[in-house]
Amino acid sequence: MSEDPTRYEGGQPTTPYLDAVVARGLRGSTRFHVPGHKGGEGADPGLVGAIGERALLLDLSQGQEGIDIGPSPTPFESAERLAAEFHGAQRTFFLTNGASQGNHALCLALAPHGTKVAVQRNAHASVIDGLVLSGGTPVWVAPEYDEEMGMAHGVTPAALEGVLDANPEISTVFVVSPTYYGSCADVPALAAVAHSHGAALVVDQSWGAHFGAHPGVPASAIASGADAVLTSTHKTVGSLTQSAMLHVAPGDRIDLGRVARCVRIVRSTSASCLLNASLDAARRQLAVHGEALLDRTLTAASALRERIDAIPGCRVVGDFSHGANGAMEWDPLRISIDVRGTGRTGFELAQDLRELHDTHVELKTQATLVLVLGIAQPVEQMERFSLDLAGVVRRGEPSSTAVGAIVRPPEVLQQGTSVTPREAFLGVGEAVPVDLAVGRVSCETIAGYPPGIPALLPGEVITDELVGYLRAILESGAQLHGASDPEFTSIVVMAGDGS
Ligand SMILES: Cc1ncc(COP(=O)(O)O)c(C=O)c1O
């Protein structure tokens, strides 16, 4: 018997929720409840053929006795508790609408209407959407910026301190670590700064669900002093797409009941049991075999980095020494390749890799290719990749667009909103020609990749400098994410904003 009576007996090697779903789903029960496909017999044969009978048999609705309702702890509660135990959390919430759902819920819980929160400027779009839902006002914390590569990284403790000193009423800080490029902030120092100002620290660790599972990967944000942490389990660990977890650290900086209510508000009442079961299974795999799987993957990844560095014109990005660009560590499952020396753009190389080798990268930009490895990335694929990339580089003709200059984002990106993102996004908007939009309040979010910093957010005043920056980004071959007019000839601004 375990000491904690609520602890699921058997511990981390067990999967109580997955087991309960399998036991009930496969035993041939008569189903006079949703979903309408009735375990597959009522489904279109094309779907049955595509995803298999078992997936449909296991696709049970919520509210099943002995799975997610009944005597506590139910298998669902036990599964969340095992995840909390493994991640060192006071409480873990399974999310079936991705880490996006977690950001929405955390904004609703911790950044309500009338409050100011500190937000890393290159936070994920779901944080901005969360603020639209909640009505909170962001005060931006500028990320470190790598001029050479045009990449935005994390925020430094000094940058956070400056914002919190100037805004003592802030009670929550939202940061991202690791970033899309794999650089990790100094989370212990950020936590110390936030806490010394009486604020809670939320770390969006979506890209680092594997953190803490091997000595060769960065420590988890929970173990580093964060108060709430998101892990997008589907990104690097083996759960199904759209499944993620929200962890609340031990302590009382976060109102657990309030977070629970807010998670519920942004969750379907018919959350997918397949997604939840996949989270239970992914937690087991990470807890029981994560270190061994990562050991193999990290060894192969390190060899892959060396082989990529040996390809003429290619260089793996990431100064693995502490402190460069504010990054204390780098995620070894991320391989960002600077391809400028090849005379070709990342877009062109990605297209050749796709068309010639059926190989697909996570992100391509003018200057880079970015690979994301899973904790159990097949080693043979990593061995093959460097040969494929070398061949693609060797065979391609240098292109005229490859030498485009990196466009530096203007300082104006730190200006702050003139009205809340909620007012601007939900208010009445009108599309106006871009040249006439200067001085008006944007209803849109527009981000250029690279650098991935949202250039314009709902509630911000559009300036000449910003328009020039967005045009330069487009001319450099990058894309404007989120713009209602991808050609950037018009932009939606608040109607009647007095300008
Ligand atoms: C930093 C960050 N947070 C949150 C998300 C949203 O994650 P999900 O796709 O699981 O909703 C992403 C997605 O890429 C992300 O990059």
The ligand as a Gaussian input file, in Angstrom:
#p B3LYP/6-31G(d) Opt

LIG

0 1
 C        5.191000      28.660000     -26.971000
 C        3.912000      27.982000     -27.370000
 N        2.897000      27.937000     -26.490000
 C        1.722000      27.355000     -26.788000
 C        1.527000      26.776000     -28.014000
 C        0.198000      26.146000     -28.316000
 O        0.348000      24.769000     -28.223000
 P       -0.785000      23.791000     -28.780000
 O       -0.534000      23.650000     -30.238000
 O       -0.543000      22.524000     -28.010000
 O       -2.106000      24.388000     -28.489000
 C        2.558000      26.786000     -28.970000
 C        2.359000      26.162000     -30.288000
 O        3.212000      26.070000     -31.106000
 C        3.772000      27.428000     -28.645000
 O        4.773000      27.511000     -29.527000

